Amino acid sequence: MKSFRTGYNIHLLFIALPAILIVAFFATLFTGSVRIPVPEILRILAGGEASRPEWEIIIRELRLPRAITALMAGTGLSVSGLLMQTVFRNPLAGPYVLGISAGASLGVAVVVMGFSFVTGYATVSVPGSWVTVIAAWIGSGLVLLLILLVSFRVRDIMTILILGIMFGSATGAMVSVMQYFSTEAMLKSFMIWTMGSLGGVTASQLRIMVPAVTGGLLLSLASIKVLNAMLLGENYARSLGVNITLARVMVFFSTSLLAGTITAFCGPIAFIGIAVPHLSRMMFRNADHAVLMPATILGGGIIMLVSDIIAQLPGMEGTLPINSVTALLGIPVVIWIVIRNQKLTGIF
C-alpha cells in the first residue's frame, strides 16, 4: 500500500509540476511595468498584430526572451547542482563548486576592468554584450580544462572538490585585485553584472544559449544510470563496470556547459543550484535520478520564473537584481539543509 501511494504521489506531482510551469511561464509575460491587456498578449503570441505597436515590441523582444532565459537558467543551474551534489555526495555542493562561476567572473573582469586599466578607456560598458559573454565562456572553460587535467591524475573525488574550491578562491583573488585598481565606471559595470540579470539576453543570444543549455541537459539525462551508481560511492560504481574517469569528464563537462553558459549570459546566479535539488528530494522522497532529474528540471524552471515575477512585480518601475530574489528564496532552504543535515546524510 505504501509503494502504491508513493507511486501515485509521484505521478500526481509529475502532472502538477508541468501545469505550474506553464502557468508561471505565461505569468511572466503578463508581468511588467507596462500593463498590457491579456487578450492583446495572447493575440501577439498567436502571431497577430496588437492595438499598439509598442506592445508587440515589449512582448516579442523583451518579455518573451526574458521568460525563455529564466526557464533555461532555472533548469540548467538546478541540474548542475544535482550533478555536483551526487558526484561529491555533499548536500551543499552547487554548480560553482568547481570554480566555474569564478572563472567566468575572471573572464568578465579582464574585459571590463583589465582592458580599461591598461588602455585608460571604457572598453565594455554594458553587461550582457557579446564580448562579456565570450569572456565569461573562456574563463569558465579554462577552469574546466584545469579541473579535467587534475581529475586525470587524482582519483579522490574530495581532493578534486578541494582543488576546485582553491581554484575558485584564486580567481576570486585576481578579480579583487582588478576591482581595487579599476575605475569607478568600470567597477560599477562589473558589479551590475555580478548581480545577475535575465533581461539582458537578446533573441540572437538565445539562439546560442538555448542549444547549449539543451545539450547540457541531454548529457545529464544520459548520465542517469551512472549517477545512480555513484550515489553509493565510486568503488561500488567501479564494481558495476562504470568507467569513473569517463563519468567524471561527462559530468564535469555537462556542469560546465550548463553553469558556464548561464553565467556567461545572465551573470552569476546563486542558491538555485543548491536549493532546488533538495526541494525535489523533499517533494518526491526519492533518490532515483530517473525521478530526480526531471523533477529538478521542472522545479528549477518554476523557481526561476517565480523569482523573475517577484523581481518585476506589477507597479514597480524598475527590476530587482535576480540574485537578491534567489538568495531570499534559497537561503531558508540552505539553512534547513544545515539544520537537518543528519537526516540528509543517508541520501548521499
Contacts in CASP RR format, 6 or more apart in sequence:
PFRMAT RR
TARGET T0000
AUTHOR 0000-0000-0000
METHOD contacts of the structure
MODEL  1
MKSFRTGYNIHLLFIALPAILIVAFFATLFTGSVRIPVPEILRILAGGEA
SRPEWEIIIRELRLPRAITALMAGTGLSVSGLLMQTVFRNPLAGPYVLGI
SAGASLGVAVVVMGFSFVTGYATVSVPGSWVTVIAAWIGSGLVLLLILLV
SFRVRDIMTILILGIMFGSATGAMVSVMQYFSTEAMLKSFMIWTMGSLGG
VTASQLRIMVPAVTGGLLLSLASIKVLNAMLLGENYARSLGVNITLARVM
VFFSTSLLAGTITAFCGPIAFIGIAVPHLSRMMFRNADHAVLMPATILGG
GIIMLVSDIIAQLPGMEGTLPINSVTALLGIPVVIWIVIRNQKLTGIF
6 285 0 8 1.000
6 286 0 8 1.000
9 284 0 8 1.000
10 284 0 8 1.000
10 286 0 8 1.000
10 291 0 8 1.000
13 283 0 8 1.000
13 284 0 8 1.000
13 295 0 8 1.000
14 294 0 8 1.000
14 295 0 8 1.000
14 298 0 8 1.000
17 295 0 8 1.000
17 298 0 8 1.000
17 299 0 8 1.000
17 302 0 8 1.000
18 298 0 8 1.000
20 302 0 8 1.000
21 298 0 8 1.000
21 299 0 8 1.000
21 301 0 8 1.000
21 302 0 8 1.000
21 305 0 8 1.000
24 301 0 8 1.000
24 302 0 8 1.000
24 305 0 8 1.000
24 306 0 8 1.000
24 309 0 8 1.000
25 67 0 8 1.000
25 71 0 8 1.000
25 305 0 8 1.000
27 305 0 8 1.000
27 309 0 8 1.000
28 63 0 8 1.000
28 66 0 8 1.000
28 67 0 8 1.000
28 70 0 8 1.000
28 305 0 8 1.000
28 308 0 8 1.000
28 309 0 8 1.000
29 41 0 8 1.000
29 45 0 8 1.000
29 59 0 8 1.000
29 63 0 8 1.000
29 64 0 8 1.000
29 67 0 8 1.000
30 36 0 8 1.000
30 38 0 8 1.000
30 41 0 8 1.000
31 308 0 8 1.000
31 309 0 8 1.000
31 312 0 8 1.000
31 313 0 8 1.000
31 314 0 8 1.000
32 63 0 8 1.000
32 312 0 8 1.000
32 314 0 8 1.000
32 315 0 8 1.000
32 316 0 8 1.000
33 312 0 8 1.000
33 315 0 8 1.000
33 316 0 8 1.000
33 317 0 8 1.000
33 318 0 8 1.000
34 55 0 8 1.000
34 58 0 8 1.000
35 314 0 8 1.000
36 50 0 8 1.000
36 55 0 8 1.000
36 58 0 8 1.000
36 59 0 8 1.000
40 50 0 8 1.000
40 51 0 8 1.000
40 52 0 8 1.000
40 55 0 8 1.000
41 55 0 8 1.000
41 59 0 8 1.000
43 49 0 8 1.000
43 50 0 8 1.000
44 50 0 8 1.000
44 55 0 8 1.000
44 56 0 8 1.000
44 59 0 8 1.000
44 60 0 8 1.000
45 59 0 8 1.000
45 64 0 8 1.000
49 56 0 8 1.000
50 56 0 8 1.000
50 59 0 8 1.000
61 202 0 8 1.000
61 203 0 8 1.000
62 199 0 8 1.000
65 199 0 8 1.000
65 201 0 8 1.000
65 202 0 8 1.000
65 203 0 8 1.000
65 206 0 8 1.000
66 198 0 8 1.000
66 199 0 8 1.000
66 200 0 8 1.000
66 201 0 8 1.000
66 308 0 8 1.000
67 305 0 8 1.000
67 308 0 8 1.000
68 206 0 8 1.000
68 210 0 8 1.000
69 198 0 8 1.000
69 199 0 8 1.000
69 200 0 8 1.000
69 201 0 8 1.000
69 206 0 8 1.000
69 209 0 8 1.000
69 265 0 8 1.000
69 266 0 8 1.000
70 198 0 8 1.000
70 301 0 8 1.000
70 304 0 8 1.000
70 305 0 8 1.000
70 307 0 8 1.000
70 308 0 8 1.000
71 301 0 8 1.000
71 304 0 8 1.000
71 305 0 8 1.000
72 209 0 8 1.000
72 210 0 8 1.000
72 213 0 8 1.000
72 262 0 8 1.000
73 198 0 8 1.000
73 262 0 8 1.000
73 266 0 8 1.000
73 269 0 8 1.000
73 272 0 8 1.000
73 304 0 8 1.000
74 262 0 8 1.000
74 272 0 8 1.000
74 276 0 8 1.000
74 300 0 8 1.000
74 301 0 8 1.000
74 303 0 8 1.000
74 304 0 8 1.000
75 213 0 8 1.000
75 217 0 8 1.000
75 296 0 8 1.000
75 297 0 8 1.000
75 300 0 8 1.000
75 301 0 8 1.000
75 304 0 8 1.000
76 213 0 8 1.000
76 216 0 8 1.000
76 217 0 8 1.000
76 258 0 8 1.000
76 259 0 8 1.000
76 262 0 8 1.000
76 297 0 8 1.000
76 300 0 8 1.000
77 95 0 8 1.000
77 258 0 8 1.000
77 259 0 8 1.000
77 262 0 8 1.000
77 269 0 8 1.000
77 272 0 8 1.000
77 273 0 8 1.000
77 276 0 8 1.000
77 300 0 8 1.000
77 304 0 8 1.000
78 272 0 8 1.000
78 273 0 8 1.000
78 276 0 8 1.000
78 277 0 8 1.000
78 296 0 8 1.000
78 297 0 8 1.000
78 299 0 8 1.000
78 300 0 8 1.000
78 301 0 8 1.000
78 303 0 8 1.000
79 216 0 8 1.000
79 217 0 8 1.000
79 220 0 8 1.000
79 258 0 8 1.000
79 293 0 8 1.000
79 296 0 8 1.000
79 297 0 8 1.000
80 94 0 8 1.000
80 95 0 8 1.000
80 254 0 8 1.000
80 255 0 8 1.000
80 258 0 8 1.000
80 259 0 8 1.000
80 273 0 8 1.000
81 93 0 8 1.000
81 94 0 8 1.000
81 95 0 8 1.000
81 255 0 8 1.000
81 273 0 8 1.000
81 274 0 8 1.000
81 276 0 8 1.000
81 277 0 8 1.000
82 220 0 8 1.000
82 273 0 8 1.000
82 276 0 8 1.000
82 277 0 8 1.000
82 280 0 8 1.000
82 289 0 8 1.000
82 292 0 8 1.000
82 293 0 8 1.000
82 296 0 8 1.000
83 220 0 8 1.000
83 223 0 8 1.000
83 227 0 8 1.000
83 251 0 8 1.000
83 254 0 8 1.000
83 255 0 8 1.000
84 90 0 8 1.000
84 93 0 8 1.000
84 94 0 8 1.000
84 95 0 8 1.000
84 97 0 8 1.000
84 98 0 8 1.000
84 255 0 8 1.000
85 91 0 8 1.000
85 93 0 8 1.000
85 94 0 8 1.000
85 277 0 8 1.000
85 348 0 8 1.000
86 227 0 8 1.000
86 230 0 8 1.000
86 231 0 8 1.000
86 289 0 8 1.000
86 348 0 8 1.000
87 93 0 8 1.000
87 157 0 8 1.000
87 227 0 8 1.000
87 230 0 8 1.000
87 248 0 8 1.000
87 251 0 8 1.000
88 97 0 8 1.000
88 157 0 8 1.000
88 158 0 8 1.000
88 161 0 8 1.000
89 157 0 8 1.000
89 231 0 8 1.000
89 233 0 8 1.000
89 348 0 8 1.000
90 97 0 8 1.000
90 161 0 8 1.000
90 348 0 8 1.000
91 278 0 8 1.000
91 337 0 8 1.000
91 341 0 8 1.000
91 344 0 8 1.000
91 345 0 8 1.000
91 347 0 8 1.000
91 348 0 8 1.000
92 274 0 8 1.000
92 334 0 8 1.000
92 337 0 8 1.000
92 338 0 8 1.000
93 161 0 8 1.000
93 274 0 8 1.000
94 273 0 8 1.000
94 274 0 8 1.000
95 101 0 8 1.000
95 255 0 8 1.000
95 258 0 8 1.000
95 259 0 8 1.000
95 273 0 8 1.000
96 102 0 8 1.000
96 259 0 8 1.000
96 268 0 8 1.000
96 270 0 8 1.000
97 161 0 8 1.000
97 164 0 8 1.000
97 165 0 8 1.000
98 143 0 8 1.000
98 144 0 8 1.000
98 147 0 8 1.000
98 164 0 8 1.000
98 167 0 8 1.000
98 252 0 8 1.000
98 255 0 8 1.000
98 256 0 8 1.000
99 143 0 8 1.000
99 147 0 8 1.000
99 164 0 8 1.000
99 165 0 8 1.000
99 167 0 8 1.000
99 168 0 8 1.000
99 171 0 8 1.000
100 140 0 8 1.000
100 141 0 8 1.000
100 143 0 8 1.000
100 144 0 8 1.000
100 255 0 8 1.000
100 256 0 8 1.000
100 259 0 8 1.000
100 260 0 8 1.000
100 263 0 8 1.000
101 140 0 8 1.000
101 259 0 8 1.000
101 260 0 8 1.000
101 263 0 8 1.000
101 268 0 8 1.000
102 143 0 8 1.000
102 167 0 8 1.000
102 168 0 8 1.000
102 169 0 8 1.000
102 171 0 8 1.000
102 172 0 8 1.000
102 175 0 8 1.000
103 136 0 8 1.000
103 139 0 8 1.000
103 140 0 8 1.000
103 141 0 8 1.000
103 142 0 8 1.000
103 143 0 8 1.000
103 168 0 8 1.000
103 171 0 8 1.000
104 136 0 8 1.000
104 137 0 8 1.000
104 139 0 8 1.000
104 140 0 8 1.000
104 260 0 8 1.000
104 263 0 8 1.000
104 264 0 8 1.000
104 267 0 8 1.000
104 268 0 8 1.000
105 136 0 8 1.000
105 171 0 8 1.000
105 172 0 8 1.000
105 175 0 8 1.000
105 194 0 8 1.000
105 263 0 8 1.000
105 268 0 8 1.000
106 139 0 8 1.000
106 171 0 8 1.000
106 172 0 8 1.000
106 174 0 8 1.000
106 175 0 8 1.000
107 135 0 8 1.000
107 136 0 8 1.000
107 138 0 8 1.000
107 139 0 8 1.000
108 127 0 8 1.000
108 132 0 8 1.000
108 135 0 8 1.000
108 136 0 8 1.000
108 190 0 8 1.000
108 193 0 8 1.000
109 174 0 8 1.000
109 175 0 8 1.000
109 178 0 8 1.000
109 179 0 8 1.000
109 190 0 8 1.000
110 135 0 8 1.000
110 178 0 8 1.000
111 123 0 8 1.000
111 124 0 8 1.000
111 131 0 8 1.000
111 132 0 8 1.000
111 135 0 8 1.000
112 123 0 8 1.000
112 124 0 8 1.000
112 127 0 8 1.000
112 132 0 8 1.000
112 186 0 8 1.000
112 189 0 8 1.000
112 190 0 8 1.000
112 193 0 8 1.000
113 178 0 8 1.000
113 179 0 8 1.000
113 181 0 8 1.000
113 182 0 8 1.000
113 183 0 8 1.000
113 186 0 8 1.000
113 187 0 8 1.000
113 190 0 8 1.000
114 178 0 8 1.000
114 182 0 8 1.000
114 186 0 8 1.000
115 123 0 8 1.000
115 124 0 8 1.000
116 122 0 8 1.000
116 123 0 8 1.000
116 182 0 8 1.000
116 183 0 8 1.000
116 186 0 8 1.000
117 178 0 8 1.000
117 181 0 8 1.000
117 182 0 8 1.000
117 183 0 8 1.000
117 186 0 8 1.000
120 183 0 8 1.000
122 183 0 8 1.000
122 185 0 8 1.000
122 186 0 8 1.000
122 189 0 8 1.000
123 131 0 8 1.000
124 131 0 8 1.000
124 132 0 8 1.000
124 189 0 8 1.000
125 185 0 8 1.000
125 189 0 8 1.000
126 132 0 8 1.000
126 189 0 8 1.000
127 189 0 8 1.000
127 190 0 8 1.000
127 192 0 8 1.000
127 193 0 8 1.000
127 197 0 8 1.000
127 200 0 8 1.000
127 267 0 8 1.000
128 193 0 8 1.000
128 197 0 8 1.000
128 200 0 8 1.000
128 201 0 8 1.000
128 265 0 8 1.000
130 205 0 8 1.000
132 193 0 8 1.000
132 264 0 8 1.000
133 205 0 8 1.000
133 264 0 8 1.000
133 265 0 8 1.000
134 264 0 8 1.000
136 260 0 8 1.000
136 263 0 8 1.000
136 264 0 8 1.000
136 267 0 8 1.000
137 260 0 8 1.000
137 261 0 8 1.000
137 264 0 8 1.000
140 256 0 8 1.000
140 259 0 8 1.000
140 260 0 8 1.000
140 263 0 8 1.000
140 264 0 8 1.000
141 256 0 8 1.000
141 260 0 8 1.000
143 167 0 8 1.000
143 168 0 8 1.000
143 171 0 8 1.000
143 256 0 8 1.000
144 252 0 8 1.000
144 253 0 8 1.000
144 256 0 8 1.000
146 167 0 8 1.000
147 160 0 8 1.000
147 163 0 8 1.000
147 164 0 8 1.000
147 167 0 8 1.000
147 252 0 8 1.000
148 249 0 8 1.000
148 252 0 8 1.000
148 253 0 8 1.000
150 160 0 8 1.000
150 163 0 8 1.000
151 160 0 8 1.000
151 245 0 8 1.000
151 248 0 8 1.000
151 249 0 8 1.000
151 252 0 8 1.000
152 245 0 8 1.000
154 160 0 8 1.000
154 163 0 8 1.000
155 234 0 8 1.000
155 244 0 8 1.000
157 234 0 8 1.000
157 248 0 8 1.000
160 248 0 8 1.000
179 187 0 8 1.000
179 190 0 8 1.000
182 190 0 8 1.000
193 267 0 8 1.000
194 267 0 8 1.000
194 268 0 8 1.000
194 323 0 8 1.000
195 321 0 8 1.000
195 322 0 8 1.000
195 323 0 8 1.000
195 324 0 8 1.000
196 266 0 8 1.000
196 267 0 8 1.000
196 268 0 8 1.000
196 269 0 8 1.000
196 321 0 8 1.000
196 322 0 8 1.000
196 323 0 8 1.000
197 266 0 8 1.000
197 267 0 8 1.000
197 321 0 8 1.000
197 322 0 8 1.000
198 266 0 8 1.000
198 304 0 8 1.000
198 308 0 8 1.000
198 311 0 8 1.000
198 322 0 8 1.000
199 319 0 8 1.000
200 265 0 8 1.000
200 266 0 8 1.000
201 209 0 8 1.000
201 265 0 8 1.000
201 266 0 8 1.000
205 265 0 8 1.000
209 261 0 8 1.000
209 262 0 8 1.000
209 265 0 8 1.000
212 257 0 8 1.000
212 261 0 8 1.000
213 257 0 8 1.000
213 258 0 8 1.000
213 261 0 8 1.000
213 262 0 8 1.000
215 254 0 8 1.000
215 257 0 8 1.000
216 254 0 8 1.000
216 257 0 8 1.000
216 258 0 8 1.000
217 258 0 8 1.000
217 297 0 8 1.000
219 250 0 8 1.000
219 253 0 8 1.000
219 254 0 8 1.000
219 257 0 8 1.000
220 254 0 8 1.000
220 258 0 8 1.000
220 293 0 8 1.000
221 293 0 8 1.000
222 250 0 8 1.000
223 247 0 8 1.000
223 250 0 8 1.000
223 251 0 8 1.000
223 254 0 8 1.000
224 289 0 8 1.000
224 290 0 8 1.000
224 293 0 8 1.000
226 237 0 8 1.000
226 242 0 8 1.000
226 247 0 8 1.000
226 250 0 8 1.000
226 251 0 8 1.000
227 251 0 8 1.000
227 289 0 8 1.000
228 288 0 8 1.000
228 289 0 8 1.000
228 290 0 8 1.000
229 236 0 8 1.000
229 237 0 8 1.000
229 240 0 8 1.000
229 242 0 8 1.000
230 237 0 8 1.000
230 242 0 8 1.000
230 247 0 8 1.000
231 287 0 8 1.000
231 348 0 8 1.000
234 244 0 8 1.000
237 244 0 8 1.000
237 247 0 8 1.000
238 244 0 8 1.000
262 269 0 8 1.000
263 269 0 8 1.000
266 322 0 8 1.000
268 323 0 8 1.000
269 322 0 8 1.000
269 323 0 8 1.000
269 326 0 8 1.000
270 323 0 8 1.000
270 326 0 8 1.000
270 327 0 8 1.000
271 326 0 8 1.000
271 327 0 8 1.000
271 329 0 8 1.000
271 330 0 8 1.000
271 331 0 8 1.000
271 333 0 8 1.000
271 334 0 8 1.000
272 300 0 8 1.000
272 303 0 8 1.000
272 304 0 8 1.000
272 326 0 8 1.000
272 330 0 8 1.000
274 330 0 8 1.000
274 333 0 8 1.000
274 334 0 8 1.000
274 337 0 8 1.000
275 303 0 8 1.000
275 329 0 8 1.000
275 330 0 8 1.000
275 333 0 8 1.000
275 334 0 8 1.000
276 296 0 8 1.000
276 299 0 8 1.000
276 300 0 8 1.000
276 303 0 8 1.000
277 292 0 8 1.000
277 296 0 8 1.000
278 333 0 8 1.000
278 336 0 8 1.000
278 337 0 8 1.000
278 344 0 8 1.000
279 299 0 8 1.000
279 303 0 8 1.000
279 333 0 8 1.000
280 292 0 8 1.000
280 295 0 8 1.000
280 296 0 8 1.000
280 299 0 8 1.000
281 287 0 8 1.000
281 292 0 8 1.000
281 347 0 8 1.000
283 295 0 8 1.000
284 291 0 8 1.000
284 292 0 8 1.000
284 295 0 8 1.000
286 292 0 8 1.000
287 347 0 8 1.000
303 326 0 8 1.000
303 329 0 8 1.000
304 326 0 8 1.000
306 329 0 8 1.000
307 322 0 8 1.000
307 325 0 8 1.000
307 326 0 8 1.000
307 329 0 8 1.000
308 322 0 8 1.000
308 325 0 8 1.000
310 320 0 8 1.000
310 325 0 8 1.000
311 319 0 8 1.000
311 320 0 8 1.000
311 321 0 8 1.000
311 322 0 8 1.000
311 324 0 8 1.000
311 325 0 8 1.000
312 318 0 8 1.000
312 319 0 8 1.000
312 320 0 8 1.000
337 344 0 8 1.000
END
